[in-house]
Amino acid sequence: HDISITMDAEEHENNRKRPSQGPYSNECGKKMKQQEEECGKSEQHDYRGFASLPTDVLISILCRSPASDHTSLRNTCKSFRTTIDSAAYKGERATSGWAEVSTHLVSGEELYDRENLNGPEDVSLSDGDVDEDATEEERAAALQWKIAGKRLGEIIEYYSELGYIDEDYGYHDITVDVVVDGERCGSIDLVLFPRGDHHNYPFHDAADAQSSELQMVGVRLFDSVGRLKVRSIKNAELISGEAGKGGFLHIKTVRINEAYQPMDCTNIVSEAVRSALSEPKLDGKWTLVTAISDYQVYMTKKEMEFKRKIRYSEGGNAEEKERADKRFWECALLDTKTLLRVGFKQIAET
């Protein structure tokens, strides 16, 4: 697999009002009114026929509607609701370019609440927390106050506005939700190292503590304190030559609902990655970002399960194993294509 790098730092619609019709008069007016009523009946009949169109035709028509209209369309009739909720509709939105993609960086507080649905653990009242003659309501209020205090303390100690922060090396584990047409359909996990913020920052130790993948990337691209040692990156002079200093960002995983990847379409994933790197909270926080092509981004659950069975010798003949291996490399190349679309460049030395 190849390591890649990048340095990346509405449509408006006009509604026109139809001119109002003047009052009808005499025989001419009556005739016009009769014609319009007949036209209205015809339009109503056509509308009922519209909802009974073949599924593929209906998908092609509805997929051009903005995501903000989806709720209204779903409430129109059962046919519309079934169509909009289908995987085929999501796939058409993705391939045709009508899907609306955005991201949301999950703050440390949000991340804490997701990981601790019932709040902080092992919180109880001690003798000095309330008076002996305190009522049940007072005890309950005191307990809630203590729970809130512990929650806040843990958030301050282990989290920041970017997510989880490592107490030993100060790097941030970042989670970015991927939203397509107003619905959360996946996430992107990143890690941000404060390279350059501290003199003699133990970069290799920090990368090794984070993961084996980061340890490999760190040793290949940087010296022990995080200075660039790869000539091709130095010579590229991306972002005015600032890649050698500042925060270092690495994309760990990208996972998006496979319904938005029909026929190996890379539109949604590439837009999601580009949006994640442009998150306002990350503005000015990094100057260099890397990623390793990952076959799991485009492999379906069924393909992943079959690959797992082959890996552990639980099934599959020679032909199936060869097909699975071919699909593995196809998916890895698809992710490489996605990264190139976003603006990454392959590192020659790797």
Secondary structure, 3 states (H helix, E strand, C coil): CCEEEECCCCCCCCCCCCCCCCCCCHHHHHHHHHHHHHHHHHHHHHHHHHHCCCHHHHHHHHCCCCHHHHHHHHCCCHHHHHHHCCHHHHHHHHHHCCCCEEEEECCHHHHHHHHCCCCCCCCCCCCCCCCCCCCHHHHHHHHHHHHHHHHHHHHHHHEECCEEECCCCCCEEEEEEEEECCEEEEEEEEEEECCCCCCCCCHHHHHHHHCHHHHHHHHHHECCCCCECCHHHHHHCCCCCHHHCCCEEEEEEEEECHHHCHHHCCHHHHHHHHHHHCCHHHCCCCCEEEEECCHHHCCCHHHHHHHHHHHCCCCCCHHHHHHHHHHHHHHHHHHHHHHHHHCCEECCCC
